[in-house]
Amino acid sequence: MTSSPHPSVCLGIDVGGTNIKTGLVAHDGRVVASTVRPTPQGPEAALAVIAEMFDGLLRKANVRREEVLAAGIGTPGPLSPSKGVVYRCANLDGWVNVPIRERLAARLHLPVVFDNDGNLAGFGEYWAGAGGRFGDMVALTLGTGVGCGIIIDGRILHGHHENAAETGHMIVERHGRPCPCGQRGCLEQYASAAGVAKRAREEIEAGAASVLRERAGDLAALSSRDVAAAAAAGDALCRRLWQDACEYLAVACVNLQHLVNPRRIVLGGGLAESGDALLLPVREAFTRFRWNLADDYPEITRAVLGYDAGMIGAAGWAWETLARRAS
Ligand SMILES: [Zn+2]
């Protein structure tokens, strides 16, 4: 066998409600090979699929097993990174009290690090994306909910009970919309892709005028992309909801500035696919809402890794953990 052009890599694994994404990632953040498979039912089946995907990656990239130094895996929570246990998984049936780190290590014969998918997506952006491995950073993923990772001094912020960075459930409206989490007025009810689509659906069902009433024959399928397109075309309802989402995000950015004082706040996920149509109004509102006692404001930028952020972050966190153990 010829020697591999990639002397060593870490395996990154991102387990989502729909897909499992895996990749071999070099120390500089380069993805040597990656693959995606649908998420099967239950943790045992998922572990078997991950083991198959790992073998497939080694063949695809012509990497020898001993050249893979460690693996990182991210899942939805609640979970405990320190204990290596998934308590439950939002959107994943059968994942209850799974000692995922131990089981994956036994299957792959590798050291394994484990964390929340939002934390790892944030770390991915810090390590190989918009963060540039420099300074404190917050990443927000605006998708089904609002995922968040907070990186301080190059490390993921976990907090005492390991539930830090739940920025999607930051209350931005005291008597606001109910959230499945039990609170009211959570950021993700206003500024996630799903939240924006849901608000548009509700307003149209309640009789509000909008081009989406005719365009979306099936209101249940209405997405934040439809809202963004209609807002860009001048639809009054969609413009209002879009502006609202941007302003709530700006409120969150001001609050994050005061809590974390990050160098960058990075926006990714479905809503950020709109690019400047999201970024510019968020920055404008941030400028209106922020304090004037100092001028060290964070840059608000777009995420660059897309849906690979979690997988790359999982591998990056494995690399980081190895480096810290060695030092
Ligand atoms: Zn909530």
Residues whose N, C-alpha, C, O or C-beta is under 5 A from the ligand:
A	BS01	ZN	G168 H169 C179 C181 Q183 C186
